[in-house]
Amino acid sequence: MNAPESLHLVVVQSRPDGRNVPIEAVGIKGIRYPVCLRSGERVVPSIATLAMTVELAPAAKGTHMSRFVELLDAQTRALDPLGFEQMAVEMLSKLSARTGSIEMRFPYFVRKAAPVSGVQSQLDYEVCWRSAVSAQGERSFGMEVRVPVTSLCPCSKEISEYGAHNQRSCIRIDAELLASVSIEELIGVAEASASCELYGLLKRPDEKYVTERAYDNPKFVEDLVRDVAVSLNEDRRIGAYVVEAENFESIHNHSAFARVTRSMA
């Protein structure tokens, strides 16, 4: 059966609404889409999970949900932070909205060389980009990274005749960026603040190195967030931030946790 050349269908979303209640955010959430990301000189393919929302005026009945997906599918170039911000601006135009935001979460792989043998492997990190556009046209861009690291307890090392308990930890940095900062740079801040960074593949000389490196560089969970905060405070490209660390304790059935927050006027 052939479809008619033209159908005159009612656009229900365009009908007026008489309840006079504005909606702060309406759109789509939990959509997964293939993307190409540009960070510095690298172009990396990934699968992103997105939330895309706009403001809805009190007199409007609904937004046009399909237009969010159309906008996403129209992205043919690798996305960098500037292009991601521009996509948020285009979204407002496409949806006839004054304000809106896009959040995009994705796994990001970095090829790392083991510290002694130099053998290479991929290590994955969780990354989130956020962009918002205000009614005045002001744009903001934020980046979040979740970085797995090793931490070794200073107290355990101090009081024990031999050995010290250590564990895998996760450092989360969620920062408003005032200028360009690559994903790798933010990951590097977290890894430099840990007892030792993680690697996807280690040979025996590498395992010896990372064990001794952590032992020589003990860190409480408090040390992790403070060291990250000191680095961020020295970087003028960083605005407001939240830094969190969670140690998945090896001698307890609970985690140790710490947070440092900086807000900007």
Stockholm file with secondary structure:
# STOCKHOLM 1.0

chainA/1-265         MNAPESLHLVVVQSRPDGRNVPIEAVGIKGIRYPVCLRSGERVVPSIATLAMTVELAPAAKGTHMSRFVELLDAQTRALDPLGFEQMAVEMLSKLSARTGSIEMRFPYFVRKAAPVSGVQSQLDYEVCWRSAVSAQGERSFGMEVRVPVTSLCPCSKEISEYGAHNQRSCIRIDAELLASVSIEELIGVAEASASCELYGLLKRPDEKYVTERAYDNPKFVEDLVRDVAVSLNEDRRIGAYVVEAENFESIHNHSAFARVTRSMA
#=GR chainA/1-265 SS CCCCSCCCCCCGGGSBCSSCCCEEEEEEEEEEEEEEEEETTEEEEEEEEEEEEEEECTTBCCCCTHHHHHHHHTCCSCBCHHHHHHHHHHHHHHHTCSCEEEEEEEEEEEEEECTTTCCEEEEEEEEEEEEEECTTCCEEEEEEEEEEEEEECHHHHHHCSSCCCEEEEEEEEEEEESSCCCHHHHHHHHHHTSSEECCSCCCHHHHHHHHHHHHHSCCCHHHHHHHHHHHHHTCTTEEEEEEEEEEECSSSSSEEEEEEEECCC
#=GC SS_cons         CCCCSCCCCCCGGGSBCSSCCCEEEEEEEEEEEEEEEEETTEEEEEEEEEEEEEEECTTBCCCCTHHHHHHHHTCCSCBCHHHHHHHHHHHHHHHTCSCEEEEEEEEEEEEEECTTTCCEEEEEEEEEEEEEECTTCCEEEEEEEEEEEEEECHHHHHHCSSCCCEEEEEEEEEEEESSCCCHHHHHHHHHHTSSEECCSCCCHHHHHHHHHHHHHSCCCHHHHHHHHHHHHHTCTTEEEEEEEEEEECSSSSSEEEEEEEECCC
//
